[in-house]
Structure formats: C-alpha cells, structure tokens
Amino acid sequence: MNIVIAGGGVAGLEALLALHRLAGDRVSLTLIAPDPGFSYRPMAVAEPFALGRAHRVPLREFTDETGAELVQGAVVAVDDAAGELRLDDGGSRSFDALLLAPGGRAVSGVEGATTWWPGGDPEIYGGLLRDIEEGYSKQLAMVVPPGSVWPLPVYELALMTAGEARAMGQDDVVVTVVTPEHAPLSLFGEEASAAVADELRDAGVELKTGVVGRVERGGLALEPGGERLEAQRVFAVPRLLGPALEGLPADDEGFIEADDGARVEGCERTWAAGDGVVSPVKFGGLATHQARRAVAAIARLAGVDDAPDPGEPVLHGRLLVGAGRTRRLAGRGDAEGAPLWWPAGKVAGEYLPRWLAEHGVAPQGAAEPPEEGITIRRPLRDMQGAEARYLHELAREFRSADPAVGALGRRMRETRDR
C-alpha cells in the first residue's frame, strides 16, 4: 500500500513509526511536512525560567530509519475518492491511504496582549521576569482566550511567576488568571478544577472565570459584565485555527471533522489526528492516541490482522497539586520547580517516546508519578458536554482580530453551500 502521512509533529511521527513497526514491507511510506525538523519541548513552559531547552531532530533521521520518502511541503487539498492530494507548491501525490496530522495554526487570541506559548520565544517572558525583579511590573494578567486552546500553560505560568516574584522579594506583585472557563481546567472534571482553584488561592494568584478579556489602556475589560481589571502587562496563549484543507469536511474554524476512529467524515481512505481535528481539547497525548487508532485501521487494510487498537481517545496523566509546591523554576534558593502535569518530561505515546529515548533525545522511560496530586483519566466523549458547547459558542461570539479568522469562516461556509 502507498501510504502518505502529512505532518512532522507528534501525531505524524507516532504514525510513521507505528506503521513501519506493524506493517513493515507491506507498505510504502511517504512523510510530507513543511518543516524539515521535529521540535521536542517537553518542558517548554519552564524555558523562560532558565530551565530546559528544546531539542530539534531532523525529520530525515525518522525517514531514513523507516525507509520512508521525505517530502518538504504542506497539503492544501485532498480528493479522497481519487486518492490524490495537492501540495502548496502545486505538485500532487497519489495515495492508497492518507493520515493527516497537520496540527493547528496559532494566531493571536487576545488583541493587544503579548502572545506566548510553550515553544515560543523564551526571551519574551524572560523580559517580564526582569521587569518584576527591578520593580517595574506589579499587576500581571495571564489570559486564556476563547476558542481552541490548551489552557494548562496559563496556570503553570501564573503559579511559577507568583512564586518567582516572591523569591525576588517583590511581595506586592498581583498575578490574575482570566479565563472563559467556568472553573479552571473545567474540561478535566470537577475534582481537578477544585484542586487547581485551591492551588491558585494558596499561591496568591487571583482568578476571574467565565469571562473574555479585551485589552484596553491600563488593563482588561472583562466581558460579559464590563468589569475592568487593572494590569500593566497582559500575556495570553494563542488560539488555534484548523488547517482548512480543500475537499475535506471542517468546522467554521477549519478543523477537520473525524469520527472516534480518526477516519475523516465521508471519506474511505483518509484519516486525521492531532490538533488539526475538531476536539474540545488540544493535547499531545490525545494526538498520538488518535494517530494509533488511524494506524490500526490502515494496517488492517494493508493485511495486518492483529494491529493493536488503543480504543477511544482518553486524556490521562496526573495533575500535581497541593503538598506546598512552590512552582519556582529559576533555581534560586533550594525550592524545586514543579510543572502542573505529569509526565512532563516525555512525549506521551507508544512509538515516538521509545524512538526519542533510544536516540538520546529523551530519558529512557519515565519517573514514577508523585504520590500527591489527582489522577486524570477522561475519555474524550466525557469532555463534549455543556461546558464544551459553551466554550465553542463563546469562541464564535468573541473572535480573534486576526483577519484570517473571518475569512476562514466565510470560506468554509461557501464550501459547504457548494
């Protein structure tokens, strides 16, 4: 079988390694990616605090080992019935099976705020830490925008920044988290939300829930309600847009519509996984899980009778809260840094983590989970209730100022009409 994988991130590489392992010489593999390298950032949220760094691995190392062809480019259109895709350079490729893992496109989620995300420029946040140490910044807002986001880094940054400010002797720094969620990390479940709220309160971090922050002079306007929050510096994680690939069903922000088995709706030979798929949460562990579901189906088509299927996508890990953690990561004094999520030091998955460990990019295995904290095991279907619908509708009402968002919505509606 001629199998094409589009995407050089965690989902695409998990799929490439899995298909090579399971199907062997039954398949001919092609990896298409716009970037020639894979960026491994398990502790990227700690980078501004002078801990951790990114590892960059050339995709050629993965394709050489799996015997796959590497094509640098991006998929822009798919004809599932004809088994053909079109690339951004005008070229085309045929396929017997296609797995799309293009990821999402990050755009500013809060106009006027400083946009930062794990994997972004650590110096952006490092400048804020210097301002805090020198006493210039006293009122800080960390904002979760409406729309498709992974909100966890906002809470981690808020807790780490509050702890760092105290360690600097700046006891009058006020850090506030602003989020449209009705409770912190609401899609994780009530127990997790309550625990994070307690963690924020213990750290002295203020919390505004159920609101959208708009930057105005001297702070934020919180809607609905019109409350004003004073802030000298405003940071936000980006919101994501989908790839909006011509020929495939998508929602009004371009995210690909796929079923629980990762098969694209209405398609016979096209699957999709990762951040570019319609989902209430964006998370690497879910991306690799979706990739393995798609691989199981594709491998069976290639004649592999016993291809393992991981079952329905599940968000799992451990939320590290309580036990007096300081969240300080800059190495001042004797306090240990602590991310909120375990495992933080490795990519979640089955095939990619093993490859990274064997090639010296990541440590072998993972440390045992800490005793404290809350175990999270939430099937994706449990996250698709009233809170997810509320957040989706809020995103439709409060759109990013990025002109691509409005144009994307119009284009998707026109495609549906046709």
Buried (B, 14 or more C-beta within 10 A) or exposed (E): BBBBBBBBBBBBBBBBBBBBBBBEEBBBBBBBBBEEBBEBBBBBBBBBBBEBEBBEBEBEBBBEEBEBEBBBBBBBBBBBEEBBBBBEEEEEBEBBBBBBBBBBBBBBBBEBBBBBBBBBEBEEBBBBBEBBBEEEBBBBBBBBBBBBBBBBBBBBBBBBBBBBBBBBEBEEBBBBBBBBBEBBBBBBBEEBBBBBBEBBEBBBBBBBBBBBBBBEEEBBBBBEEEEEBEBBBBBBBBBBBBBBBBBBBBBBBBBBBBEEBBBBBEBEBBBBBBBBBBBBBBBBBBBBBBBBBBBBBBBBBBEBEEBEEBEEBBBBBBBBBEEEBBBBBBEEEEBEBBBBBBBBEBBBBBBBBBBBBEEEBBEEEBEEEEEEBBEBEBBBEBBBEEBBEBBBEBBEEBBBEBEBBEEBBEBBEEBEEE
